[in-house]
């Protein structure tokens, strides 16, 4: 008799434990779906924010970089025209840099360093 009652109680506990595990499983699955959806939303938001940031950087830097490039090219062109080392070859539109003979260096030859005290 006692053994029978113990077996019934054991089966009851097992059923309760199984139901509890099923409820936890359903809850965790729904939580996983919710977090997955939330992750996707944040990924989309992150992507949009990155694109917006990139657009802003390009817009800001693009305008200033275009101005800087124009200024650098203009100054470089003016300096090239004034420099005695630059000359325009006959029949050529390209500038050729001429280096005085004493400044030319053989790439195989190493320069010696002079130590100063």
C-alpha positions as CSV (number, residue, x, y, z in Angstrom):
1,X,0.0,0.0,0.0
2,X,2.7,2.4,1.0
3,X,4.7,1.6,-2.1
4,X,1.7,2.2,-4.3
5,X,1.1,5.7,-2.8
6,X,4.8,6.5,-3.2
7,X,4.7,5.5,-6.8
8,X,1.6,7.7,-7.4
9,X,3.3,10.7,-5.8
10,X,6.4,10.1,-7.8
11,X,4.4,10.1,-11.0
12,X,2.7,13.3,-10.0
13,X,6.0,15.0,-9.3
14,X,7.3,13.8,-12.6
15,X,4.3,15.2,-14.4
16,X,4.7,18.5,-12.6
17,X,8.4,18.6,-13.4
18,X,7.7,17.8,-17.1
19,X,5.0,20.6,-17.3
20,X,7.4,23.0,-15.6
21,X,10.1,22.2,-18.2
22,X,7.7,22.6,-21.1
23,X,6.6,26.0,-19.8
24,X,10.2,27.1,-19.4
25,X,11.0,25.8,-22.8
26,X,8.1,27.7,-24.4
27,X,9.1,30.9,-22.5
28,X,12.7,30.6,-23.6
29,X,11.8,29.9,-27.2
30,X,9.5,33.0,-27.2
31,X,12.2,35.0,-25.5
32,X,14.7,33.8,-28.1
33,X,12.4,34.9,-31.0
34,X,11.8,38.3,-29.3
35,X,15.6,38.9,-28.9
36,X,16.2,37.7,-32.4
37,X,13.7,40.3,-33.7
38,X,15.2,42.9,-31.5
39,X,18.7,42.1,-32.8
40,X,17.5,42.4,-36.4
41,X,16.0,45.8,-35.6
42,X,19.2,47.0,-34.0
43,X,21.3,45.7,-36.9
44,X,19.1,47.6,-39.4
45,X,19.2,50.7,-37.2
46,X,23.0,50.4,-36.9
47,X,23.4,50.0,-40.6
48,X,21.2,53.1,-41.3
49,X,23.2,55.1,-38.7
50,X,26.5,54.0,-40.2
51,X,25.4,55.0,-43.7
52,X,24.2,58.3,-42.4
53,X,27.5,58.9,-40.7
54,X,29.4,58.0,-43.8
55,X,27.2,60.3,-45.9
56,X,27.8,63.2,-43.4
57,X,31.6,62.5,-43.4
58,X,31.7,62.4,-47.2
59,X,29.6,65.6,-47.4
60,X,31.7,67.5,-44.9
61,X,35.1,66.1,-46.0
62,X,34.2,66.1,-49.7
63,X,33.6,69.8,-49.7
64,X,36.6,70.7,-47.7
65,X,38.8,68.1,-49.5
66,X,37.7,69.5,-52.9
67,X,38.7,73.0,-51.7
68,X,42.0,71.7,-50.3
69,X,42.8,69.7,-53.4
70,X,42.1,72.7,-55.6
71,X,44.3,74.9,-53.5
72,X,47.1,72.4,-53.4
73,X,47.0,71.8,-57.1
74,X,47.0,75.6,-57.8
75,X,49.9,76.2,-55.5
76,X,51.8,73.2,-56.9
77,X,51.2,74.5,-60.4
78,X,52.4,78.0,-59.6
79,X,55.5,76.7,-57.8
80,X,56.2,74.4,-60.8
81,X,56.1,77.3,-63.2
82,X,58.4,79.4,-61.0
83,X,60.9,76.6,-60.2
84,X,64.1,76.6,-62.2
85,X,64.3,72.8,-61.8
86,X,61.1,72.4,-63.9
87,X,61.1,72.9,-67.6
88,X,58.7,72.1,-70.4
89,X,60.2,69.9,-73.0
90,X,59.9,70.8,-76.7
91,X,56.7,69.6,-78.2
92,X,55.6,68.1,-74.8
93,X,52.9,69.2,-72.5
94,X,54.3,67.4,-69.5
95,X,56.7,69.0,-67.0
96,X,60.0,67.2,-66.6
97,X,62.0,67.5,-63.4
98,X,65.7,68.1,-64.0
99,X,68.1,67.3,-61.1
100,X,71.5,68.9,-61.1
101,X,74.3,66.4,-61.6
102,X,75.8,66.8,-58.1
103,X,72.4,66.0,-56.5
104,X,71.9,62.7,-58.4
105,X,72.5,59.6,-56.4
106,X,73.3,56.1,-57.4
107,X,70.7,53.8,-55.8
108,X,73.3,51.2,-55.1
109,X,75.6,53.6,-53.3
110,X,75.0,54.2,-49.6
111,X,75.4,57.7,-48.1
112,X,77.7,58.0,-45.1
113,X,76.4,59.6,-42.0
114,X,78.6,62.2,-40.5
115,X,78.7,62.2,-36.7
116,X,78.6,65.6,-35.1
117,X,79.9,66.2,-31.6
